[in-house]
Amino acid sequence: MARLWCLLAVLVGFGVILTQGVQGPYDWMGYDNFDEIADRMDAVNAQNCRSKPASTLMLPADTLAQLPRFNKLLSTVIYPNRTDMLHQHNMALNRAFFYSYIFQKLNYSSMFYDQPGMMYYYLSAVADLSANEYNINGSSVIFDQNCSYPNWYRNLPFNETLPLFGPRAWRLDNYNEPTNWNREPTNRTLDIVDYGAGPQHNYTMDAYKINQWYSRWLPDGKDMQGLDSVRKHSYDVGIKYSNATGKFTHDEYIGKVFFGPPSPGQKETEHLPVVYTQPFFDCGRSNRWIVSAVSPIVDQLPRYLDWLHLRRMRFVATSVMDMEFLQVDINPCPLGIGNQPPNYFHNIAKCKPTTLCEPLYGWGFRRGGYQCWCKPGYRLPPWQQGPFMGIEIESATEDEYKEGFNCIPIELKYVIPRIDNNETAPDYNVIDRENLGRRKRSLREGDPIVIKPEPQPDFVRRTNIIIKKRRPSHSQILSKKLRFLRNLGLTEKKEGRVQYIPRRSFADMTPVKKLKKNRFVPRYRRDTESLHRRKRQTSHTGYSTWDDKAYDRMLEIFAKKDSVNSENCARKKPEELMLPGDVAYGVEKQFSAQARTALRLSHFLSNFMQNIDMYEEYGNLRGDRLLNIEQLFGEVVANVMGDLRIRGSGLFYDVDKFIGPGGRTRQFFGPYAYRYEKEDEGEEADRANTHFRAIDFAGFPTHYLDEPWFKNVKERWQSNTYGLDKFTERAMIRSDLAGTSLKKFELYPQYFYAPKEEDGWWSAPYFECQGFINDWILTYSVPFFGLNSIGSAIEFKGVVRVDVRLDLLDINQCPMDFHVPNAFKDTARCHFDNTYCYPLPGQTFRTGAYKCECNNGYEYPYEDRAWYFDGQTMEEEYRKLLAGQKNRYHTLQCRISGSSHITHSIAGLLIVVISLLV
């Protein structure tokens, strides 16, 4: 009976608990938009996606926020959380420009077989993936109905079309491949499939559900009547050919005007050249949630007609670049200037009201991709090292969240001093008696006392930089120190900037003993200071500080850079057109997208030259012909047109390595394309430049083999190809002209070896004075490889090159380790006793691209809407300090943080009272 009552009591207790509910430690986090999207994604998989309606296979369009817009790229800063999407945007535009150019350039019946063959489409899509291992996961060219003119089928009459054609490459997860012994994904196995063949291959139908990469642009003319002039823009390309070493075929550029994707002005909001699809589930293909960047391809149809009035420019295909939705960084912060609507994930971050939210780069579709900084007027608690991380907030319990992650108010804040309009910085050369304390009773007004500036003391070092001082730049206490050093009779050092004698010079203060007559006395005094190991300059508190020599060197670099321009570069010596290599610190990361553009072309050339044989035929399927001159010119032109940061691009064959379709070997071949600025236009125009030029470097009297960007790469890879990556491609082609089914290509699988991005070479900054760019540039060159003459081994074939402007490089002036090759390190003017330096992106090649934030235990003392000292302000105030002008450089520092408010303790009060009574 007792047991029965105990069991009944337990059941009643559980009932009470269930009715009242249980509050868990993580229930404070409510259901938000992130949970909604995650649930929608989890509800779709490869087994049930075919039965789902189209609405469940797509996510809202505003789940993609802050998308790159082509007409804003020249006027906005793209931050790291959108650099991958920008490169996806540029790669889609690159392929659209290439196919538009080559279709219209070779739109003649005599050049029908010079157009890209089937494997050209396939291998080009493969190169888009292999060169962008951690960014682009899919690449395709999707043709409209009866708009592709194949030249690779023997049983298809001339000027006939395929119903549909859509070669698409996708990166395969090859962990379960038989040849993958480690069972780890390598990202180097690529599938290529013709979307225009096989079951349910008609991607033009609405029943296809996920064909936004088609319906965004195709079919041409749908609901877009009268907009051809807006949606199809004209571009002109001038080419100077060479058919023999050392001379050109023409003295002038041969122009070609073609139509391509739109080129809107900065004020236009519609008709962009690249649009994005909604995130969708790629059902039956990759079975992943992906995002596509889509750009149109233009051709003149119908082809090969003499009646030009019947032909018009049409969108015939789309260039599509796919990226996994899980790799796209979301912005969970509240809407604002840096987070413009629409944004489906706005305000899901859990920063406290006393903090500001900042998104983090590289988190993708995950919670916690943000950090919380203190708002202006607040400071971090003394136990908090750096901002509050979002991943820590998201994993906190309810009590931890309520009690923590708050910033402390700053009290007794200062007002920013006004230098020119008040008396915070009086004139040090004139002292008025009215400001010297209490007024005398005498009615006689005294004349101002004029103090002459003190001459430059003898103990300071001289400098090569002439500075006109209007007043002493040191305080009264510092003047006492200077007079003390002068009385010691210290010698003068004649190198470096104005700097006090090192502490080592104070060591020997004892009288010098008189030497014996028989002892050797040197004729000259030996300078033993240079024999000592130079230590890193640190302050008395141990923090890294200012380096005078580095600052002098930085000024020399900027002076040298500014002294060269397009008008006097021809009169300069070669060494005057070069800057040190450590000036380009950070170029590998900042221009990685441009390097991968060159790498894509290198992979394509390597793949084509290792797998394509002009003598191979496959029944009704013709083999591809060798690469011709027009195709290679089109590739380098597309590199420049597709990326606004690339000023020039070229590919350069080694001696006797280029063999054309006719079997003719050329000694040199080096097509190079660049942006051509007309006199009446330029970068300040409303729209991006639409004029381009290309030239064959083989026509110059001097060859390019001795150029550093070619020679250094060739010396590394000419005799040893060890270290190249091996890629596997598995091509599926249509079984017949109608695309009834798919079958494996005759060579299945295929392999090729290609370099990595790290195998390329970045040059030191130099001034390009050949008349193409006429500016300071950085060159990235990467090799490409092919089979030797007997097909037995892989050999070095040439170099692909891209040029970017030095002015687009962000410099880093913050302190770094001694071994870091950065010409600008340790030149930031932060007060490192109480602040630390943090570089700012997007500031380009200029000083002051950093901010000075307060160290732990310090607080920002001023009453304004900032919580750090801007680097531009620090540089300007320090310049004024050197020039002897009024400045507030010494006030731009943090102070020791105090208690947020006065508190009392009863126990402490009792102890004080008892001690007083005793």
Secondary structure, DSSP 8 states (H G I E B T S, - for coil): -HHHHHHHHHHHHHHHHHHH----TTTTS---HHHHHHHHHHT--TTTGGGS-GGGGB--GGGS-S---GGGTTTS---GGGHHHHHHHHHHHHHHHHHHHHHHHT-SGGGGGGS--HHHHHHHHHHHHHT-TTT--EEEEEE-TT-B--SSBTTS-TT--BS---EEEEE---TT-TT-TT----S-EEEEEETTSSTT--TTSGGGS--HHHHTT-STTTT-TT-HHHHSEEEEEEEE--SBTTB-S-SS-EEEEEEES----TT--S--S-EE---EE-TTTT-SEEEEEEEEEEEEES-S-S-GGG-EEEEEEEEEEEEEGGGS----S-SBTTB-S--TTTT-S---TTEEEEE-TT--S-TT-EEEEE-TTEE--TT--SSEEHHHHHT--HHHHHHSS--EE--S-B----SSSSSSS--TTEE-GGGSSS--S-------EE-------TTS---SS----SS--S-HHHHHHHHHHHHTT-----SSSS----GGGGS--S------TTS---SS----GGGS-----B-TTS-B---HHHHHHHHHHHHHHHT--TTTGGGS-GGGGB--GGGGTTHHHHTHHHHHHHHHHHHHHHHHHHH--TT-EETTEE------HHHHHHHHHHHHHH-TTEEEEEEEE-TT-EE-TTS-EES---EEEEE---TT--TTSSS---EEEEEEGGGSSS-STTSHHHHHHHHHHSS--TT-EEEEEEEEEESSTT---EEE-SS-SEEEEE--GGGSEE---EE--SSSS-SEEEEEEEEEEEE-TTSSSEEEEEEEEEEEEGGG-----S---TTS--TTTT-----TTTEEEEE-TT--SSTT-EEEEE-TTEE--BSSS-SEEEHHHHHHHHHHHHHT----GGG-S-EE---SS----HHHHHHHHHHHH-
